[in-house]
Amino acid sequence: MDTYRLNDLQATVGMFGDFSNFKDVIDYIFETNPFKKALDIFGCDDVQDLSEALTNSKGEFDEDLAKNLCMDCLDGVDEDDEDPEAEWGDEMYCRQAGK
């Protein structure tokens, strides 16, 4: 699993991060902020906006949509993009897999 840094929270998301997934990040924002401020952090006017931002075409919560929302709204950075060794390892894996 990739590791992502959320600069606004000074936290990481990933297997050994401060959060294991982006759903937990969203929960944390709502637990530690007044409701309206939490919505503002995610650029949402109301619960409907938040729900639409996190729900896929099948009507289910989508972790990738949660990741995109958190990365955009919390100044997120993919730490693997900044790590040449991780990129080299990804490239070697792809070569082995025939990609």
N, C-alpha and C positions, 0 to 999 in steps of 0.2 A: 504494500500500500504506500502511496505517496505521502509525503509530509508537506503540510501547508502552514505558512505563518500568517497569522492575522495581526497585523501591526497595531491596529486600534485597540486590541485586547492584550497585546504583548503575550500571545499564546500560540501554541501550535495545535494542529489537528492531524492525527495519524496514529499509527499503531503505538508509538511510544510518546505521543504528544500529550498536551494538557487535556485535550478532548479526543475521544476516539472516533467521533463522526460529527457531521455538521448539524444534525438534529440536536445533539447535545449543546452545541454552540447557541442555537436559537433558543433552546430552553433556558440556558444560562442568561441570555440577554433579557428574557422576560422575567426571570427570577430576581435579577439584580437591578432592574429599572422599573419606574412607573410604566404602566401599560402604554400610554400615549407616546412616551419617549422611546420605548422599545419599537413601536410601530414606525416612529420617525427614523430611527436608526436604520431600519430596513427600507425606508422610502415608501412606506405603505400608509394609506389614509385610514384604513380600517381592516378588520379581520378578513373581509372578503378579498381585499387586495393581497394580503399575506397568503391566504389559502390558494388563490390563483397562482401566486408566484411559486408555490411549493408542490402543486398538484399536477401530475402528468395527464396525458390525454385519456387514460383509463380511470381517472378519478382517484388515483393513489398517490400517497406521499412519494416524492422522488428525491433521493439523496443528491443526485447530480444537480437538480434545480436548487436544492438547499446550498450546495457547494457554491454554485454560481452567485446566489444571492449574498452569501457570507463573504465571498471573495470580493465582490463588487462593493459592498457596503462597509466592510471592515478592513479595507486596505490589505487584501490578501495577496500573498506571493507563494508560488509553487517553489518550495525550497529545492526540489530536485532540478529545476531549471537553472538554478544558480550553482549547482554542484557538478562540475565537469566529470568527476569520477562516476557519479550516479548516471549521468547521460551516457558515458562510455559503456557502463555496465548494461544499460538498457539497449544500446546499439548491439552489443555482443549477443544479448539474449535474442533480439530480433533476427540477427544473422543465423543463429543456431536454429531458430524456429522457421527459417526459410522465408522471412518477411522482407 
